[in-house]
Amino acid sequence: MLVTGGMGFIGSNFIRYIVENKKDDEQEVKFPIINVDNLSYGSHPDNLKGIDETKHKFIYADITDKEKIEEIIKQHKPEIIINFAAQSHVDRSIKDPTQFVKTNVLGTLNLLEAARKYDTRFIQIGTDEEYGEIEKGSFTENDKLTPSSPYSASKASATLLTLSYVKTYSLDAIVTRTSNNFGPRQYPEKLIPKTIIRTLLNLPIPVYGTGKNVRDWIYVEDNCEAIYTVAKKGKKGEIYNISANQEKTNLEIIKEVVKIMNKEEKIKFVEDRPGHDIRYSINSQKIRGLGWEPKHTFQEALKKTVEWYIQNEWWWKKILTPEVIAETPWK
């Protein structure tokens, strides 16, 4: 198994999930997992601190480096590539879309080319934001894509590239689209860690517009299990939505975090960002047909997440730059 972006939030949690839950045999996985990451701002070696080095091999490389990626895949001959590597912060994509297109589109293209050349199964990790906003109901895998930001447009482009390789080259490839993840080791510019950290530092929580934008939240470990299920049981050329049916407004998220922390609620409303979608929602019945369902309730998972950040100041204080903790909202 080769994982890209394995030092990032979801990628590192995925590697941890595999190492801690799966056996090294023909029925499960073969170790070591190859982890390719360029250690950009959202990645950190501490995310895999303590993991058995015999089960995880880190290779420093950027998926935009076509020759290097092909060299790695040729050398290690993975049976499957799972592409977590991405630029993922909407605000950053609005400010400068170029890097998002380079990493999310051209980087994915490089991986697809290598997978095609060496006949490797490929899983593209997507997002519910590719569908755009929906005021009522939920998107299914067959609905059209209407992305609103440069970030979601770049991810939709990567999805379409992946599916084109299935049809044109008969590549064994699958796409997942997941709702908002949360959990340990998430970069502090995102909503939940930012709320926890700013509350610990007695700083106000910035909120875009009215704070009534709705997102469906899933605990990162449940998402990792879903992706592993798709890797084992998913069908070539299919798309699988992954969600936990736990919709919350941004204000509700903040209030629940502060309540768990037993702290004073400090909220600062700021001007809304351009193209801010009101609600995301995806139907996940298809993947549930593969035998997967989330194991964590939102409340228990949020409590675990809050406790992790409180107990691991050493982790977030290392990366707490003025930009990250600035009075600007999140994704």
C-alpha positions in Angstrom: 0.0 0.0 0.0 1.3 3.4 -0.9 -0.3 6.5 0.8 0.3 10.0 -0.4 0.0 12.8 2.1 0.5 10.4 5.0 2.0 13.1 7.3 -1.2 15.2 7.0 -4.3 15.0 9.1 -6.4 12.3 7.4 -3.5 10.5 5.8 -1.6 10.0 9.2 -4.8 8.9 10.9 -5.3 6.4 8.1 -1.8 4.9 8.6 -2.3 4.8 12.3 -5.7 3.0 11.8 -4.1 0.4 9.5 -1.0 -0.2 11.7 -3.1 -0.4 14.9 -6.0 -2.5 13.6 -4.8 -4.7 10.8 -2.6 -7.8 10.6 0.4 -8.2 8.3 -0.8 -11.1 6.2 -2.5 -11.8 2.8 -6.0 -11.2 4.3 -5.2 -7.8 5.6 -2.3 -5.6 4.6 1.4 -6.0 3.8 3.8 -3.8 5.8 5.5 -1.5 5.6 3.1 1.1 4.2 4.9 3.5 1.9 4.2 7.1 2.9 4.9 9.8 0.4 4.7 13.4 1.6 6.3 16.7 0.8 6.0 18.0 4.4 4.2 21.2 3.5 2.6 23.4 6.1 -0.3 21.0 6.9 1.9 17.9 7.4 4.1 17.1 10.3 6.4 14.2 11.2 5.0 14.2 14.7 1.7 13.0 13.3 3.2 9.5 13.1 5.3 9.7 16.2 5.5 6.3 18.0 4.4 4.3 15.0 6.4 1.0 14.5 9.0 1.9 11.8 8.9 -1.7 10.5 5.3 -1.0 9.4 5.8 2.4 7.9 8.3 3.8 5.5 8.4 7.5 4.9 9.7 8.9 1.6 10.0 12.7 1.1 8.6 13.6 -2.3 6.0 15.9 -3.9 3.3 14.4 -6.1 3.9 17.2 -8.6 7.3 15.7 -9.3 6.4 13.3 -12.0 9.7 11.6 -12.4 10.2 11.1 -8.6 6.7 9.6 -8.2 7.2 7.2 -11.1 10.6 6.2 -9.6 9.0 5.4 -6.2 6.1 3.4 -7.6 8.5 1.5 -9.9 10.8 0.6 -7.0 8.1 -0.4 -4.4 5.5 -1.8 -6.7 2.5 -1.1 -4.5 -0.7 -3.0 -5.1 -2.8 0.0 -4.3 -2.2 3.8 -4.2 -4.4 6.0 -1.9 -4.2 9.7 -2.7 -4.7 11.8 0.4 -2.2 14.5 -0.7 -4.0 17.8 -1.4 -4.1 21.5 -0.7 -7.4 21.6 1.3 -8.1 25.0 2.9 -10.8 27.0 1.1 -9.6 30.4 2.3 -6.1 29.8 1.0 -7.5 28.7 -2.4 -9.5 31.9 -2.7 -6.3 33.9 -1.9 -4.1 32.0 -4.3 -5.6 29.2 -6.5 -2.4 28.3 -8.3 -0.9 25.9 -5.8 -4.3 24.1 -5.5 -4.5 23.4 -9.2 -0.8 22.3 -9.3 -1.1 19.9 -6.3 -4.7 18.7 -6.6 -4.9 18.4 -10.4 -1.4 18.0 -11.8 -0.3 15.9 -8.8 -3.2 13.6 -9.2 -2.5 13.3 -12.9 1.1 12.2 -12.1 -0.2 9.5 -9.8 -2.7 8.3 -12.3 0.0 8.0 -15.0 2.2 6.0 -12.7 -0.7 3.8 -11.6 -1.6 3.2 -15.3 2.0 2.4 -16.2 2.5 -0.1 -13.4 -1.1 -1.5 -13.3 -1.8 -0.3 -9.7 -5.2 0.1 -8.1 -5.9 3.8 -7.3 -8.2 5.5 -4.7 -8.8 9.2 -5.1 -9.9 10.9 -1.9 -12.4 13.5 -2.7 -14.7 15.9 -0.8 -18.5 16.6 -0.5 -17.6 20.1 -1.5 -17.3 19.0 -5.1 -21.1 18.8 -5.3 -21.5 22.4 -4.1 -24.3 23.5 -1.8 -27.7 21.9 -1.3 -30.4 23.5 0.8 -32.6 20.4 1.2 -32.0 16.7 0.8 -28.6 15.1 0.1 -26.4 14.5 -2.9 -25.9 11.0 -4.3 -23.0 9.8 -6.3 -24.8 10.4 -9.6 -25.5 14.1 -9.0 -23.7 16.7 -11.0 -20.7 18.6 -9.6 -21.1 22.4 -9.0 -18.0 23.3 -7.0 -18.0 26.9 -5.5 -14.3 27.5 -4.6 -11.0 27.0 -6.4 -10.3 24.3 -3.8 -13.5 22.3 -4.5 -13.1 22.9 -8.3 -9.6 21.4 -8.2 -10.8 18.4 -6.3 -13.7 17.9 -8.7 -11.1 18.1 -11.5 -9.1 15.3 -9.9 -12.2 13.2 -9.6 -13.0 13.6 -13.3 -9.5 12.8 -14.3 -9.6 9.7 -12.2 -12.9 8.5 -13.7 -11.6 9.3 -17.2 -8.6 6.9 -16.6 -11.1 4.2 -15.8 -13.0 4.6 -19.1 -10.1 5.4 -21.4 -7.3 3.2 -20.0 -9.4 0.7 -18.0 -7.5 1.7 -14.8 -8.7 0.1 -11.6 -9.6 3.3 -9.9 -12.2 4.4 -7.3 -13.3 7.8 -5.9 -14.5 8.6 -2.4 -16.2 11.8 -1.4 -16.2 12.5 2.4 -18.0 15.1 4.6 -16.1 17.3 7.1 -13.6 15.3 9.1 -12.5 16.1 12.7 -10.3 14.4 15.2 -6.7 14.4 16.5 -3.8 16.0 14.6 -6.0 18.3 12.5 -4.2 21.5 11.4 -5.1 24.3 13.8 -6.5 26.6 11.0 -9.6 24.3 10.8 -12.8 25.0 12.7 -12.7 22.5 15.6 -9.0 22.7 16.5 -9.1 26.4 16.1 -12.0 26.7 18.4 -10.3 24.5 21.0 -7.0 26.3 20.8 -8.4 29.8 20.9 -10.6 28.9 23.8 -7.6 27.5 25.7 -5.8 30.8 24.9 -8.8 32.9 26.0 -9.2 34.4 22.6 -12.5 35.0 20.7 -13.6 32.5 18.0 -14.1 34.2 14.6 -17.3 33.2 12.8 -18.1 33.9 9.1 -21.5 35.7 8.5 -24.2 34.4 10.7 -22.6 31.2 11.6 -25.6 29.2 10.3 -23.7 27.4 7.5 -24.3 23.6 7.9 -21.8 20.8 7.5 -22.0 17.1 8.0 -19.3 15.9 10.4 -17.5 12.6 10.6 -14.9 11.4 13.1 -11.6 10.8 11.2 -11.2 7.2 12.3 -14.6 6.3 10.9 -13.6 7.9 7.6 -10.4 5.9 7.6 -12.3 2.7 8.2 -14.6 3.6 5.3 -11.7 4.2 3.0 -10.2 0.9 3.9 -13.5 -0.8 3.2 -13.6 0.8 -0.2 -10.0 -0.2 -0.9 -10.9 -3.9 -0.1 -14.5 -4.1 -1.5 -15.1 -1.1 -3.7 -15.8 -1.7 -7.4 -13.7 -0.3 -10.2 -15.0 3.0 -11.6 -17.4 3.6 -8.7 -17.8 6.7 -6.5 -18.6 6.3 -2.8 -19.9 9.0 -0.6 -18.8 8.8 3.1 -20.8 10.6 5.8 -22.1 10.1 9.3 -25.4 12.0 9.0 -24.3 14.4 11.8 -25.2 17.9 10.5 -24.3 20.9 12.6 -24.2 24.7 12.0 -20.8 26.3 12.7 -22.3 28.0 15.7 -23.5 24.7 17.1 -20.0 23.3 16.7 -18.4 26.2 18.6 -21.0 26.1 21.4 -20.6 22.3 21.9 -16.8 22.6 22.0 -16.9 25.4 24.6 -19.5 23.5 26.7 -17.2 20.4 26.8 -14.3 22.6 27.8 -16.5 24.4 30.5 -15.2 27.8 29.3 -16.7 31.1 28.6 -18.1 31.5 25.1 -16.4 34.2 23.1 -17.6 34.6 19.5 -16.6 37.3 17.0 -18.7 37.6 13.8 -16.7 38.7 10.8 -17.6 39.5 7.1 -18.6 36.3 5.2 -16.1 34.9 2.7 -16.8 34.9 -1.1 -18.9 32.0 -2.4 -19.5 30.5 1.1 -21.9 27.5 0.6 -24.8 27.4 3.0 -25.0 23.6 3.4 -23.3 20.4 2.3 -25.0 17.0 2.6 -24.3 13.6 1.0 -26.1 10.3 1.0 -23.8 7.4 2.1 -26.2 4.5 1.6 -24.0 3.1 -1.2 -20.9 2.5 1.0 -23.1 1.2 3.8 -24.0 -1.5 1.3 -20.4 -2.7 1.6 -20.9 -3.3 5.3 -19.5 0.0 6.7 -21.1 2.3 9.1 -19.7 4.9 11.5 -18.9 3.7 15.0 -18.7 7.1 16.8 -21.4 9.5 17.8 -20.7 13.1 17.2 -20.7 13.9 20.9 -18.4 11.2 22.0 -16.0 11.8 19.2 -16.0 15.6 19.8 -15.2 15.0 23.5 -12.3 12.7 22.5 -11.0 15.3 20.1 -11.2 18.1 22.7 -9.4 16.0 25.2 -6.6 15.2 22.7 -5.9 18.8 22.0 -5.9 19.7 25.7 -3.5 16.8 26.5 -1.2 17.4 23.5 -0.2 21.1 23.7 3.3 20.1 22.7 1.9 19.1 19.3 0.0 22.2 18.4 2.2 24.7 20.0 5.0 23.7 17.7 3.0 24.8 14.6 1.0 27.7 16.1 2.2 30.5 13.9 0.6 34.0 14.0 -1.1 33.1 10.6 -2.7 30.0 12.0 -4.1 31.6 15.2 -5.1 34.9 13.4 -8.6 36.2 13.8 -9.8 34.7 10.5 -12.2 31.8 10.3 -11.6 28.4 9.0 -12.4 26.2 6.0 
